[in-house]
């Protein structure tokens, strides 16, 4: 595989607003994979672009990053946004913030209502059947859960 060509195509897609490419470039810059050196500034730039483009895992990762820096308000902003989009892992984090007394009840209720609406929009018989198939065959991974 030609890594340079792959990165070039990803950059083109990212420039056109493809959030998945933005997220992947952020990951490569963070880890130094695919021939890219580790670059936290570039990683953060692409992660923010992916989050702004609606990629929930990017928004969640920004929340975790802010939490690790001790910026609880920034962490909560990102986590609430991704939870409101229906991301289960973010909902778990928001609930934990509430249980530690770092989030008001009304804010939790608002976030959970938005999350349940978003998850309801994702429901379909075909999706449920596919997930059941993956579970039966052992191919299912928790990351499939939003």
C-alpha positions in Angstrom: 0.0 0.0 0.0 1.2 3.5 -0.8 0.9 5.3 2.5 1.8 8.7 1.0 -1.0 8.4 -1.6 -3.5 7.2 1.1 -2.6 10.2 3.3 -2.9 12.6 0.3 -6.4 11.2 -0.6 -7.5 11.5 3.1 -6.3 15.1 3.2 -8.3 15.8 0.1 -11.4 14.2 1.6 -10.8 16.0 4.9 -10.5 19.3 3.0 -13.9 18.6 1.4 -15.4 18.1 4.9 -15.4 14.3 5.2 -15.5 13.9 9.0 -14.3 10.3 8.9 -11.1 11.3 7.1 -10.6 14.2 9.5 -10.9 11.8 12.4 -8.6 9.3 10.9 -6.0 12.0 10.1 -6.3 13.2 13.7 -5.6 9.6 14.9 -2.6 9.2 12.6 -1.1 12.5 13.8 -1.7 11.5 17.4 -0.1 8.1 17.0 2.5 8.8 14.3 1.2 6.1 12.0 1.0 6.0 8.2 4.3 7.8 7.9 3.1 10.9 9.7 5.1 12.1 12.7 3.4 12.6 16.0 1.9 16.1 16.0 -0.6 17.0 18.7 -1.4 20.3 17.1 -2.4 18.7 13.8 -4.2 15.9 15.6 -6.3 18.5 17.6 -7.1 20.5 14.5 -8.4 17.4 12.6 -10.2 16.1 15.7 -12.0 19.5 16.1 -12.9 19.5 12.4 -14.3 15.9 12.7 -16.3 16.9 15.8 -17.7 20.0 14.1 -18.7 17.7 11.2 -20.8 15.6 13.5 -18.5 12.7 14.1 -19.5 11.6 17.6 -16.4 9.7 18.5 -14.3 12.8 17.7 -16.5 14.9 20.0 -16.2 12.3 22.7 -12.4 12.2 22.4 -12.3 15.9 22.7 -14.3 15.6 25.9 -11.9 13.0 27.3 -8.9 15.2 26.4 -10.4 18.2 28.2 -11.2 16.0 31.2 -7.6 14.7 31.3 -6.4 18.3 31.2 -8.6 19.1 34.2 -11.0 21.3 32.2 -14.3 19.8 33.5 -16.5 22.5 31.8 -14.9 21.9 28.4 -15.1 18.2 28.9 -18.8 18.4 29.8 -19.6 20.6 26.8 -18.1 18.0 24.4 -19.5 15.0 26.2 -23.0 16.5 26.4 -22.9 17.2 22.6 -21.9 13.7 21.7 -24.3 12.2 24.2 -27.1 14.3 22.7 -26.2 12.8 19.4 -26.9 9.4 20.8 -23.4 8.2 21.7 -23.8 5.6 24.5 -20.2 6.0 25.7 -20.8 9.7 26.1 -24.1 9.2 27.9 -22.2 7.0 30.4 -19.7 9.7 31.0 -22.4 12.4 31.4 -24.2 10.2 33.9 -20.9 9.7 35.8 -20.4 13.5 35.9 -24.0 13.8 37.4 -23.3 11.1 40.0 -20.1 13.0 41.1 -22.2 16.2 41.5 -20.6 17.9 38.5 -23.8 18.3 36.4 -27.2 19.6 37.4 -30.2 17.4 37.1 -31.9 19.6 34.5 -28.8 19.5 32.3 -28.7 15.7 32.6 -32.4 15.4 31.8 -32.0 17.6 28.7 -29.0 15.7 27.5 -30.7 12.3 28.0 -33.9 13.4 26.2 -31.8 14.5 23.2 -29.9 11.3 23.3 -33.0 9.1 23.3 -34.5 11.1 20.5 -31.3 10.7 18.4 -31.2 6.9 19.2 -34.8 6.5 18.3 -34.1 8.1 14.9 -31.4 5.4 14.3 -33.7 2.5 15.0 -34.6 0.2 12.1 -35.5 -3.4 11.8 -32.7 -4.0 9.4 -30.1 -2.5 11.7 -31.5 -4.5 14.7 -31.4 -7.7 12.6 -27.8 -7.0 11.5 -26.7 -6.4 15.1 -28.4 -9.7 16.1 -26.5 -11.4 13.2 -23.2 -10.0 14.4 -23.8 -11.1 17.9 -24.7 -14.6 16.7 -21.6 -14.9 14.7 -19.3 -13.4 17.3 -18.4 -10.5 15.1 -20.2 -7.9 17.3 -18.1 -5.3 19.1 -19.3 -2.9 21.7 -18.0 0.0 19.5 -21.0 -0.6 17.3 -23.2 0.7 20.0 -23.7 4.4 19.9 
